[in-house]
Amino acid sequence: SMRMVTVSEIFPPADCLVIGGGIMGLSIAWMLSQAGRNVCVLEKTACGAGATHAAAGMLAPQIESEAGEEALLPLLLEARRRWPAFVRALEAESGHSIHYRKEGFLMVAATSDEAAALRERWAYLQSLG
């Protein structure tokens, strides 16, 4: 049998609805709640189980920047600059460490084609300053 219900019968009343319980969705929901909003997060599986889990929290804007996205890079760099303060606030609020480490990254080429692609990426990144 099928029963029709309204959203308010399933979820508590909310000012804001965030779709996705990954690091971005939960961060947005937390900031909205800090601003006094009543937030509901919808996640189809478990929070943090999707792209957040796969990316392992890597914050590497230069590596993730692609040709044609040059206008996005300053925003990504600013987000990375702000991340440590966000981490401190989250850890203070939750009482838990998120084990943030700032260690850099290394890209390795296993083939001559990958080496050529890395040289192209390096030239591209240098062109951005």
N, CA, C and O atoms as a MOPAC input file, in Angstrom:
PM7 MOZYME 1SCF
protein

 N      0.83900 1    -1.18400 1     0.00000 1
 C      0.00000 1     0.00000 1     0.00000 1
 C      0.88300 1     1.24700 1     0.00000 1
 O      2.06300 1     1.19200 1     0.34500 1
 N      0.29800 1     2.34600 1    -0.38600 1
 C      1.03100 1     3.60500 1    -0.44600 1
 C      0.30200 1     4.64000 1     0.39400 1
 O     -0.92400 1     4.74200 1     0.36800 1
 N      1.08900 1     5.40500 1     1.13700 1
 C      0.53000 1     6.45900 1     1.97100 1
 C      1.17800 1     7.77800 1     1.57900 1
 O      2.40400 1     7.85100 1     1.50100 1
 N      0.41900 1     8.78700 1     1.33800 1
 C      0.93200 1    10.10600 1     1.00400 1
 C      1.12700 1    10.89400 1     2.29600 1
 O      0.25400 1    10.91800 1     3.16400 1
 N      2.28600 1    11.53700 1     2.40600 1
 C      2.56900 1    12.37000 1     3.57000 1
 C      3.14700 1    13.69600 1     3.10300 1
 O      3.66200 1    13.80400 1     1.99000 1
 N      3.05900 1    14.67900 1     3.94200 1
 C      3.66300 1    15.96900 1     3.63500 1
 C      5.07000 1    15.99900 1     4.22300 1
 O      5.39400 1    15.23100 1     5.12900 1
 N      5.88800 1    16.88100 1     3.70400 1
 C      7.25100 1    17.02500 1     4.20200 1
 C      7.24000 1    17.34700 1     5.68600 1
 O      8.08600 1    16.84700 1     6.42800 1
 N      6.30300 1    18.16900 1     6.13600 1
 C      6.27500 1    18.56000 1     7.54600 1
 C      5.93700 1    17.38900 1     8.46700 1
 O      6.21900 1    17.44600 1     9.66400 1
 N      5.33300 1    16.32400 1     7.92100 1
 C      5.07100 1    15.13900 1     8.73300 1
 C      6.33900 1    14.30600 1     8.94300 1
 O      6.41800 1    13.54200 1     9.90400 1
 N      7.32200 1    14.44400 1     8.06400 1
 C      8.55200 1    13.65600 1     8.13400 1
 C      9.67000 1    14.44000 1     8.79000 1
 O     10.39700 1    13.90900 1     9.62900 1
 N      9.81000 1    15.69500 1     8.41400 1
 C     10.92300 1    16.51900 1     8.87500 1
 C     10.41200 1    17.63700 1     9.75700 1
 O      9.29800 1    18.12500 1     9.57100 1
 N     11.22700 1    18.04400 1    10.71700 1
 C     10.82300 1    19.19300 1    11.53600 1
 C     10.78500 1    20.45300 1    10.67400 1
 O     11.43900 1    20.51400 1     9.63200 1
 N     10.02700 1    21.45200 1    11.10200 1
 C      9.99400 1    22.70000 1    10.32100 1
 C     11.40000 1    23.28400 1    10.17000 1
 O     12.20400 1    23.25500 1    11.10200 1
 N     11.67300 1    23.80600 1     8.99100 1
 C     13.00500 1    24.35500 1     8.72100 1
 C     12.88500 1    25.58100 1     7.83600 1
 O     11.99400 1    25.67800 1     6.99100 1
 N     13.82400 1    26.53700 1     8.05300 1
 C     13.92100 1    27.71000 1     7.17800 1
 C     14.66700 1    27.33900 1     5.90400 1
 O     14.38800 1    27.86500 1     4.82700 1
 N     15.62900 1    26.41600 1     6.04900 1
 C     16.52000 1    26.08200 1     4.94900 1
 C     16.60800 1    24.56900 1     4.80200 1
 O     16.63600 1    23.83600 1     5.79000 1
 N     16.65000 1    24.12800 1     3.58500 1
 C     16.81700 1    22.71800 1     3.27800 1
 C     18.12300 1    22.56500 1     2.50900 1
 O     18.30300 1    23.18700 1     1.46200 1
 N     19.03600 1    21.74300 1     3.01900 1
 C     20.31400 1    21.48900 1     2.35700 1
 C     20.26600 1    20.06400 1     1.82400 1
 O     20.01100 1    19.12200 1     2.57400 1
 N     20.50900 1    19.91300 1     0.53900 1
 C     20.51300 1    18.60000 1    -0.09700 1
 C     21.94600 1    18.10300 1    -0.13900 1
 O     22.78600 1    18.68800 1    -0.82300 1
 N     22.22600 1    17.04800 1     0.57200 1
 C     23.55300 1    16.44200 1     0.57600 1
 C     24.26200 1    16.65200 1     1.90100 1
 O     24.42900 1    17.78100 1     2.36200 1
 N     24.67800 1    15.54300 1     2.50800 1
 C     25.33900 1    15.58300 1     3.80000 1
 C     26.82100 1    15.30600 1     3.71200 1
 O     27.39000 1    14.64100 1     4.57800 1
 N     27.45100 1    15.81900 1     2.66100 1
 C     28.90300 1    15.74100 1     2.57000 1
 C     29.51900 1    16.94400 1     3.26300 1
 O     28.82700 1    17.70300 1     3.94200 1
 N     30.80800 1    17.11000 1     3.08900 1
 C     31.49400 1    18.19900 1     3.78100 1
 C     30.93000 1    19.56500 1     3.38300 1
 O     30.83300 1    20.46100 1     4.22200 1
 N     30.56300 1    19.72700 1     2.12800 1
 C     30.01200 1    21.02100 1     1.70200 1
 C     28.62100 1    21.25000 1     2.28200 1
 O     28.35200 1    22.30200 1     2.86200 1
 N     27.73400 1    20.26200 1     2.12500 1
 C     26.37600 1    20.41300 1     2.62900 1
 C     26.33500 1    20.61600 1     4.13000 1
 O     25.61000 1    21.47800 1     4.62800 1
 N     27.12100 1    19.81400 1     4.86000 1
 C     27.12900 1    19.96000 1     6.31900 1
 C     27.76800 1    21.27100 1     6.75600 1
 O     27.34300 1    21.87000 1     7.74400 1
 N     28.78300 1    21.71900 1     6.02800 1
 C     29.40000 1    23.00700 1     6.35100 1
 C     28.41000 1    24.14500 1     6.14600 1
 O     28.29800 1    25.04700 1     6.97600 1
 N     27.70000 1    24.08800 1     5.03800 1
 C     26.68800 1    25.11300 1     4.75400 1
 C     25.60000 1    25.07700 1     5.82100 1
 O     25.18500 1    26.11900 1     6.32800 1
 N     25.14100 1    23.87400 1     6.16000 1
 C     24.09900 1    23.74300 1     7.17500 1
 C     24.57000 1    24.29000 1     8.52200 1
 O     23.81700 1    24.97400 1     9.21500 1
 N     25.81300 1    23.98900 1     8.88800 1
 C     26.34300 1    24.47100 1    10.17100 1
 C     26.41600 1    26.00100 1    10.17700 1
 O     26.02200 1    26.63500 1    11.15600 1
 N     26.91800 1    26.59400 1     9.09200 1
 C     27.03500 1    28.05500 1     9.03200 1
 C     25.64500 1    28.70200 1     9.06900 1
 O     25.45600 1    29.73200 1     9.71800 1
 N     24.67800 1    28.10100 1     8.37700 1
 C     23.31200 1    28.62900 1     8.42000 1
 C     22.75000 1    28.54800 1     9.84400 1
 O     22.09600 1    29.47900 1    10.31400 1
 N     23.00800 1    27.43400 1    10.51900 1
 C     22.51400 1    27.30800 1    11.89900 1
 C     23.21400 1    28.30300 1    12.81800 1
 O     22.59700 1    28.82300 1    13.74700 1
 N     24.50500 1    28.57700 1    12.56700 1
 C     25.22800 1    29.58100 1    13.34800 1
 C     24.62100 1    30.97100 1    13.14200 1
 O     24.69300 1    31.82700 1    14.02400 1
 N     24.02400 1    31.18000 1    11.97100 1
 C     23.38300 1    32.46000 1    11.65900 1
 C     21.93700 1    32.50700 1    12.14300 1
 O     21.21000 1    33.45500 1    11.84500 1
 N     21.51600 1    31.47300 1    12.89500 1
 C     20.18000 1    31.48300 1    13.47100 1
 C     19.10200 1    30.82400 1    12.64200 1
 O     17.92300 1    30.91400 1    12.98400 1
 N     19.47200 1    30.17000 1    11.57100 1
 C     18.48600 1    29.50200 1    10.72000 1
 C     18.20400 1    28.10000 1    11.24500 1
 O     19.07500 1    27.45900 1    11.83400 1
 N     16.98900 1    27.63500 1    11.02800 1
 C     16.59800 1    26.27300 1    11.36700 1
 C     16.79400 1    25.44700 1    10.09500 1
 O     16.09300 1    25.65200 1     9.10500 1
 N     17.74600 1    24.51600 1    10.12500 1
 C     18.20100 1    23.83600 1     8.91000 1
 C     17.85900 1    22.34900 1     8.95500 1
 O     17.96300 1    21.70300 1     9.99800 1
 N     17.45600 1    21.83200 1     7.81800 1
 C     17.24000 1    20.39900 1     7.64500 1
 C     18.18200 1    19.92800 1     6.53500 1
 O     18.22500 1    20.52900 1     5.46200 1
 N     18.93800 1    18.84900 1     6.79200 1
 C     19.86000 1    18.28000 1     5.80300 1
 C     19.28400 1    16.96100 1     5.31100 1
 O     18.93000 1    16.09600 1     6.11200 1
 N     19.18900 1    16.80600 1     3.99400 1
 C     18.75100 1    15.54500 1     3.40000 1
 C     19.96000 1    14.85200 1     2.78200 1
 O     20.67400 1    15.44000 1     1.96900 1
 N     20.18100 1    13.61400 1     3.16600 1
 C     21.28700 1    12.81700 1     2.63700 1
 C     20.73500 1    11.43900 1     2.29500 1
 O     20.02300 1    10.83900 1     3.09900 1
 N     21.06000 1    10.93600 1     1.11100 1
 C     20.47800 1     9.66100 1     0.68000 1
 C     21.11100 1     8.44700 1     1.35300 1
 O     20.47100 1     7.40000 1     1.45200 1
 N     22.35000 1     8.56400 1     1.81600 1
 C     22.98300 1     7.41500 1     2.48000 1
 C     23.43000 1     7.84100 1     3.87100 1
 O     22.59600 1     8.10100 1     4.73800 1
 N     24.72100 1     7.91400 1     4.08800 1
 C     25.26000 1     8.35100 1     5.37800 1
 C     26.06400 1     9.63300 1     5.15500 1
 O     26.74400 1     9.77300 1     4.13800 1
 N     25.98600 1    10.55000 1     6.08900 1
 C     26.73100 1    11.79700 1     5.96000 1
 C     28.22500 1    11.51000 1     5.80500 1
 O     28.80500 1    10.71800 1     6.54700 1
 N     28.82200 1    12.17000 1     4.83300 1
 C     30.25600 1    12.02900 1     4.58900 1
 C     30.65300 1    10.77600 1     3.84000 1
 O     31.84500 1    10.49700 1     3.71600 1
 N     29.69800 1    10.00900 1     3.33700 1
 C     30.02500 1     8.72800 1     2.70900 1
 C     30.27000 1     8.82900 1     1.20300 1
 O     30.75200 1     7.87000 1     0.59900 1
 N     29.95600 1     9.94500 1     0.59600 1
 C     30.09300 1    10.05900 1    -0.84900 1
 C     31.41400 1    10.66200 1    -1.26700 1
 O     32.47300 1    10.12900 1    -0.93700 1
 N     31.36600 1    11.77900 1    -1.99800 1
 C     32.57900 1    12.43700 1    -2.51100 1
 C     33.49800 1    12.88100 1    -1.38100 1
 O     34.71900 1    12.88100 1    -1.54400 1
 N     32.92800 1    13.25900 1    -0.23600 1
 C     33.74700 1    13.67400 1     0.90500 1
 C     34.68900 1    12.54600 1     1.31900 1
 O     35.87400 1    12.77200 1     1.56400 1
 N     34.16300 1    11.36200 1     1.39300 1
 C     34.97100 1    10.19600 1     1.78100 1
 C     36.02100 1     9.89500 1     0.71000 1
 O     37.17000 1     9.58900 1     1.03100 1
 N     35.62800 1     9.98200 1    -0.55100 1
 C     36.55000 1     9.65900 1    -1.64800 1
 C     37.68500 1    10.66100 1    -1.76100 1
 O     38.81300 1    10.28100 1    -2.07300 1
 N     37.40800 1    11.93700 1    -1.51200 1
 C     38.43500 1    12.97300 1    -1.65500 1
 C     39.36000 1    13.05100 1    -0.45200 1
 O     40.42200 1    13.66900 1    -0.53100 1
 N     38.98400 1    12.44700 1     0.63900 1
 C     39.80300 1    12.39700 1     1.85000 1
 C     40.16400 1    13.78400 1     2.38400 1
 O     41.17500 1    13.93800 1     3.07000 1
 N     39.35200 1    14.78600 1     2.07600 1
 C     39.58900 1    16.11300 1     2.61800 1
 C     40.72200 1    16.87700 1     1.96700 1
 O     41.23600 1    17.82500 1     2.56000 1
 N     41.12700 1    16.49700 1     0.77300 1
 C     42.23400 1    17.17500 1     0.10300 1
 C     41.83100 1    18.59300 1    -0.29900 1
 O     40.77800 1    18.80200 1    -0.90000 1
 N     42.67500 1    19.55600 1     0.03900 1
 C     42.45400 1    20.95000 1    -0.33200 1
 C     43.64500 1    21.39200 1    -1.17100 1
 O     44.64100 1    21.87400 1    -0.63100 1
 N     43.55100 1    21.23500 1    -2.45800 1
 C     44.67000 1    21.55100 1    -3.35100 1
 C     44.14300 1    22.29100 1    -4.57800 1
 O     44.05600 1    21.71500 1    -5.66200 1
 N     43.79100 1    23.57400 1    -4.40800 1
 C     43.16800 1    24.30100 1    -5.51300 1
 C     43.98800 1    24.34300 1    -6.79400 1
 O     43.43100 1    24.25400 1    -7.88900 1
 N     45.31500 1    24.47900 1    -6.66900 1
 C     46.10700 1    24.56700 1    -7.88900 1
 C     46.04800 1    23.25800 1    -8.67200 1
 O     45.95100 1    23.27700 1    -9.89900 1
 N     46.10400 1    22.14200 1    -7.99000 1
 C     46.06700 1    20.84800 1    -8.66600 1
 C     44.69900 1    20.60000 1    -9.28000 1
 O     44.59200 1    19.98700 1   -10.34300 1
 N     43.66400 1    21.06900 1    -8.62100 1
 C     42.31200 1    20.82400 1    -9.10100 1
 C     41.85300 1    21.84500 1   -10.14000 1
 O     40.81100 1    21.65800 1   -10.76800 1
 N     42.61000 1    22.91100 1   -10.32800 1
 C     42.25600 1    23.94400 1   -11.29800 1
 C     42.52800 1    23.44400 1   -12.70900 1
 O     43.59300 1    22.89400 1   -12.98800 1
 N     41.57200 1    23.63500 1   -13.58100 1
 C     41.69000 1    23.19900 1   -14.98100 1
 C     41.68200 1    24.41700 1   -15.90100 1
 O     41.15800 1    25.47500 1   -15.55100 1
 N     42.26400 1    24.25000 1   -17.06400 1
 C     42.21900 1    25.30500 1   -18.07200 1
 C     40.75500 1    25.64700 1   -18.33900 1
 O     39.90900 1    24.76100 1   -18.45200 1
 N     40.47200 1    26.93600 1   -18.43700 1
 C     39.10700 1    27.40300 1   -18.63100 1
 C     38.42200 1    27.77500 1   -17.31900 1
 O     37.34100 1    28.36300 1   -17.32400 1
 N     39.05600 1    27.43100 1   -16.19100 1
 C     38.49700 1    27.74400 1   -14.87600 1
 C     39.33800 1    28.78300 1   -14.13800 1
 O     39.30100 1    28.85300 1   -12.90900 1
 N     40.08300 1    29.57600 1   -14.87000 1
 C     40.99700 1    30.53900 1   -14.25300 1
 C     40.29300 1    31.48900 1   -13.29300 1
 O     40.86800 1    31.86900 1   -12.27400 1
 N     39.06700 1    31.87600 1   -13.59700 1
 C     38.33500 1    32.80200 1   -12.73400 1
 C     37.96000 1    32.15200 1   -11.40100 1
 O     37.71600 1    32.85200 1   -10.41900 1
 N     37.91500 1    30.83300 1   -11.36300 1
 C     37.56100 1    30.12100 1   -10.14000 1
 C     38.73400 1    29.99800 1    -9.17200 1
 O     38.52100 1    29.89400 1    -7.96400 1
 N     39.94500 1    30.00600 1    -9.66900 1
 C     41.11400 1    29.77200 1    -8.82500 1
 C     41.23400 1    30.74600 1    -7.65100 1
 O     41.50600 1    30.28800 1    -6.54200 1
 N     41.04900 1    32.05700 1    -7.82100 1
 C     41.14500 1    32.95000 1    -6.65400 1
 C     40.15400 1    32.58800 1    -5.54300 1
 O     40.47800 1    32.69200 1    -4.36000 1
 N     38.95400 1    32.16700 1    -5.92600 1
 C     37.96400 1    31.75200 1    -4.93700 1
 C     38.44000 1    30.49700 1    -4.20000 1
 O     38.30800 1    30.40700 1    -2.98000 1
 N     38.98900 1    29.53600 1    -4.93200 1
 C     39.49400 1    28.31000 1    -4.31700 1
 C     40.65400 1    28.60400 1    -3.36800 1
 O     40.73500 1    28.03000 1    -2.28200 1
 N     41.53800 1    29.49000 1    -3.77700 1
 C     42.66900 1    29.85000 1    -2.91900 1
 C     42.20300 1    30.56600 1    -1.65400 1
 O     42.74400 1    30.33300 1    -0.57300 1
 N     41.20900 1    31.43100 1    -1.78300 1
 C     40.66500 1    32.12900 1    -0.61300 1
 C     39.98600 1    31.13500 1     0.33600 1
 O     40.11500 1    31.25500 1     1.55500 1
 N     39.27200 1    30.16800 1    -0.21400 1
 C     38.63900 1    29.14100 1     0.62000 1
 C     39.69500 1    28.34600 1     1.38900 1
 O     39.52100 1    28.05700 1     2.57300 1
 N     40.78100 1    27.99600 1     0.71600 1
 C     41.85500 1    27.27100 1     1.40100 1
 C     42.48600 1    28.14300 1     2.49100 1
 O     42.83700 1    27.64200 1     3.55900 1
 N     42.63000 1    29.43700 1     2.22700 1
 C     43.19900 1    30.34600 1     3.22300 1
 C     42.31900 1    30.41600 1     4.47400 1
 O     42.82500 1    30.50000 1     5.59300 1
 N     41.00600 1    30.38200 1     4.27400 1
 C     40.06600 1    30.48000 1     5.39000 1
 C     39.86700 1    29.16100 1     6.13400 1
 O     39.35200 1    29.15600 1     7.25200 1
 N     40.26500 1    28.05800 1     5.53400 1
 C     39.98200 1    26.74000 1     6.09200 1
 C     40.49800 1    26.55400 1     7.52500 1
 O     39.73900 1    26.04500 1     8.35100 1
 N     41.73300 1    26.93000 1     7.87600 1
 C     42.19700 1    26.70200 1     9.25300 1
 C     41.30800 1    27.36100 1    10.31400 1
 O     41.07800 1    26.76900 1    11.36800 1
 N     40.81100 1    28.55700 1    10.06100 1
 C     39.91400 1    29.21600 1    11.02000 1
 C     38.59500 1    28.45700 1    11.12600 1
 O     38.03200 1    28.32400 1    12.21200 1
 N     38.11300 1    27.96500 1     9.99800 1
 C     36.88500 1    27.16400 1     9.99400 1
 C     37.08900 1    25.89800 1    10.82300 1
 O     36.22100 1    25.51400 1    11.60700 1
 N     38.24100 1    25.25400 1    10.64500 1
 C     38.56500 1    24.04000 1    11.40100 1
 C     38.57700 1    24.33700 1    12.90000 1
 O     37.99200 1    23.59200 1    13.68500 1
 N     39.23800 1    25.41900 1    13.29500 1
 C     39.29700 1    25.76500 1    14.71900 1
 C     37.89400 1    25.97600 1    15.29400 1
 O     37.59000 1    25.50100 1    16.38800 1
 N     37.04600 1    26.68500 1    14.55600 1
 C     35.68300 1    26.93500 1    15.02900 1
 C     34.89300 1    25.63100 1    15.11600 1
 O     34.16400 1    25.41400 1    16.08400 1
 N     35.03100 1    24.77100 1    14.12600 1
 C     34.31400 1    23.49700 1    14.12900 1
 C     34.77700 1    22.61300 1    15.28300 1
 O     33.96000 1    21.99400 1    15.96500 1
 N     36.07600 1    22.55700 1    15.49600 1
 C     36.59700 1    21.74600 1    16.59900 1
 C     36.13800 1    22.29000 1    17.95800 1
 O     35.81200 1    21.52400 1    18.86500 1
 N     36.11900 1    23.61400 1    18.08200 1
 C     35.66000 1    24.22800 1    19.33600 1
 C     34.17700 1    23.92600 1    19.57600 1
 O     33.77600 1    23.60900 1    20.69600 1
 N     33.38600 1    24.02500 1    18.53600 1
 C     31.93500 1    23.79100 1    18.64800 1
 C     31.61900 1    22.32500 1    18.93000 1
 O     30.75700 1    22.01500 1    19.75200 1
 N     32.32400 1    21.42700 1    18.24000 1
 C     32.00300 1    19.99600 1    18.35200 1
 C     32.72600 1    19.29800 1    19.49800 1
 O     32.27300 1    18.26200 1    19.98400 1
 N     33.85400 1    19.86900 1    19.92900 1
 C     34.65300 1    19.20300 1    20.93900 1
 C     35.46900 1    18.04300 1    20.40200 1
 O     36.00800 1    17.24500 1    21.16900 1
 N     35.55800 1    17.94800 1    19.07400 1
 C     36.29700 1    16.86600 1    18.42300 1
 C     37.33700 1    17.43700 1    17.46400 1
 O     37.10600 1    18.46100 1    16.82100 1
 N     38.46100 1    16.77900 1    17.37500 1
 C     39.47500 1    17.16100 1    16.39100 1
 C     39.10700 1    16.54700 1    15.04500 1
 O     38.64300 1    15.40900 1    14.98000 1
 N     39.31600 1    17.30000 1    13.98100 1
 C     39.12000 1    16.71800 1    12.65400 1
 C     40.46300 1    16.28600 1    12.06200 1
 O     40.53000 1    15.82800 1    10.92200 1
 N     41.52000 1    16.43500 1    12.84400 1
 C     42.85900 1    15.97400 1    12.46400 1
 C     43.34700 1    16.64700 1    11.18000 1
 O     43.93400 1    16.00700 1    10.30800 1
 N     43.09100 1    17.94200 1    11.08900 1
 C     43.55700 1    18.70500 1     9.92700 1
 C     45.07700 1    18.77000 1     9.92100 1
 O     45.70200 1    19.07900 1    10.93600 1
 N     45.65800 1    18.47800 1     8.77600 1
 C     47.10700 1    18.57200 1     8.59900 1
 C     47.38400 1    19.35200 1     7.31900 1
 O     46.71200 1    19.16600 1     6.30400 1
 N     48.36200 1    20.20800 1     7.38100 1
 C     48.74800 1    21.01400 1     6.21600 1
 C     50.12600 1    20.53800 1     5.78200 1
 O     51.14300 1    20.97600 1     6.31900 1
 N     50.14800 1    19.63400 1     4.80300 1
 C     51.39800 1    18.99000 1     4.42300 1
 C     51.76800 1    19.12900 1     2.95200 1
 O     52.85900 1    18.71400 1     2.56100 1
 N     50.91600 1    19.68900 1     2.14300 1
 C     51.21700 1    19.79200 1     0.72600 1
 C     50.81200 1    18.53300 1    -0.02400 1
 O     50.10800 1    17.67500 1     0.50800 1
 N     51.27000 1    18.43700 1    -1.27100 1
 C     50.90500 1    17.29600 1    -2.10200 1
 C     52.02300 1    17.03400 1    -3.08800 1
 O     52.89300 1    17.87900 1    -3.30300 1
 N     51.99200 1    15.87300 1    -3.67500 1
 C     53.00300 1    15.47200 1    -4.64600 1
 C     52.31000 1    14.77300 1    -5.79600 1
 O     51.53400 1    13.84100 1    -5.58400 1
 N     52.58300 1    15.21100 1    -6.99800 1
 C     52.06100 1    14.53300 1    -8.18100 1
 C     53.21300 1    13.78300 1    -8.83900 1
 O     54.29200 1    14.33900 1    -9.04300 1
 N     52.97900 1    12.53500 1    -9.16400 1
 C     54.01400 1    11.67300 1    -9.72800 1
 C     53.55900 1    11.15400 1   -11.08300 1
 O     52.40100 1    10.77600 1   -11.25900 1
 N     54.47000 1    11.14000 1   -12.02400 1
 C     54.19200 1    10.58800 1   -13.34600 1
 C     54.83300 1     9.21200 1   -13.44900 1
 O     56.02000 1     9.04900 1   -13.16700 1
 N     54.04900 1     8.22800 1   -13.85300 1
 C     54.55700 1     6.85800 1   -13.98800 1
 C     54.93200 1     6.53400 1   -15.42900 1
 O     55.63700 1     5.55700 1   -15.68200 1
 N     54.46900 1     7.34300 1   -16.36900 1
 C     54.76000 1     7.09500 1   -17.79300 1
 C     55.23000 1     8.39100 1   -18.43800 1
 O     55.10500 1     9.47100 1   -17.86100 1
 N     55.76600 1     8.26800 1   -19.63300 1
 C     56.20600 1     9.47500 1   -20.35000 1
 C     55.01500 1    10.36000 1   -20.71700 1
 O     55.14200 1    11.58400 1   -20.73500 1
 N     53.86200 1     9.75900 1   -21.01100 1
 C     52.65800 1    10.55000 1   -21.29800 1
 C     52.21100 1    11.33700 1   -20.06100 1
 O     51.82600 1    12.50200 1   -20.16100 1
 N     52.26800 1    10.68100 1   -18.89200 1
 C     51.91200 1    11.37400 1   -17.65400 1
 C     52.91700 1    12.48200 1   -17.34200 1
 O     52.54000 1    13.53700 1   -16.83200 1
 N     54.19100 1    12.24500 1   -17.64500 1
 C     55.21400 1    13.27300 1   -17.43100 1
 C     54.94200 1    14.48200 1   -18.32300 1
 O     55.06900 1    15.62600 1   -17.88500 1
 N     54.57100 1    14.22700 1   -19.56100 1
 C     54.24300 1    15.32100 1   -20.48300 1
 C     53.03300 1    16.09800 1   -19.97400 1
 O     53.01000 1    17.32800 1   -20.03500 1
 N     52.03300 1    15.38500 1   -19.47500 1
 C     50.83700 1    16.04600 1   -18.93400 1
 C     51.19400 1    16.89100 1   -17.71300 1
 O     50.65300 1    17.98100 1   -17.53200 1
 N     52.11100 1    16.38600 1   -16.87100 1
 C     52.53800 1    17.16500 1   -15.70700 1
 C     53.29900 1    18.41100 1   -16.12200 1
 O     53.13800 1    19.46600 1   -15.50900 1
 N     54.12300 1    18.30600 1   -17.15100 1
 C     54.84100 1    19.49500 1   -17.63600 1
 C     53.84700 1    20.53500 1   -18.15800 1
 O     54.01500 1    21.73200 1   -17.92300 1
 N     52.80900 1    20.07300 1   -18.86800 1
 C     51.77400 1    20.99300 1   -19.36400 1
 C     51.05200 1    21.65300 1   -18.19100 1
 O     50.80900 1    22.86000 1   -18.20600 1
 N     50.71000 1    20.86100 1   -17.17600 1
 C     50.02500 1    21.41300 1   -15.99500 1
 C     50.90800 1    22.43300 1   -15.30200 1
 O     50.42200 1    23.48600 1   -14.88900 1
 N     52.20700 1    22.14000 1   -15.16400 1
 C     53.13700 1    23.06100 1   -14.52000 1
 C     53.18500 1    24.38200 1   -15.29600 1
 O     53.15200 1    25.45600 1   -14.69600 1
 N     53.26200 1    24.30200 1   -16.60900 1
 C     53.29000 1    25.51200 1   -17.43600 1
 C     51.98900 1    26.30300 1   -17.25100 1
 O     52.00900 1    27.52800 1   -17.13700 1
 N     50.87600 1    25.59600 1   -17.22200 1
 C     49.58100 1    26.25200 1   -17.01400 1
 C     49.54200 1    26.96100 1   -15.66500 1
 O     49.14500 1    28.12300 1   -15.58000 1
 N     49.95700 1    26.25600 1   -14.60600 1
 C     49.93500 1    26.85400 1   -13.27500 1
 C     50.87500 1    28.04800 1   -13.18100 1
 O     50.54000 1    29.04400 1   -12.54000 1
 N     52.04800 1    27.96600 1   -13.81100 1
 C     52.97100 1    29.09700 1   -13.81300 1
 C     52.35400 1    30.29000 1   -14.52000 1
 O     52.57900 1    31.43200 1   -14.12100 1
 N     51.57700 1    30.03800 1   -15.57000 1
 C     50.94000 1    31.13800 1   -16.31100 1
 C     49.90900 1    31.87600 1   -15.44400 1
 O     49.59200 1    33.03700 1   -15.70100 1
 N     49.38900 1    31.18900 1   -14.41400 1
 C     48.41600 1    31.80700 1   -13.52500 1
 C     49.05500 1    32.61500 1   -12.40500 1
 O     48.38600 1    33.37100 1   -11.70100 1
 N     50.37300 1    32.43700 1   -12.25400 1
 C     51.08900 1    33.16400 1   -11.20900 1
 C     51.15900 1    32.33100 1    -9.98000 1
 O     51.72400 1    32.76100 1    -8.97400 1

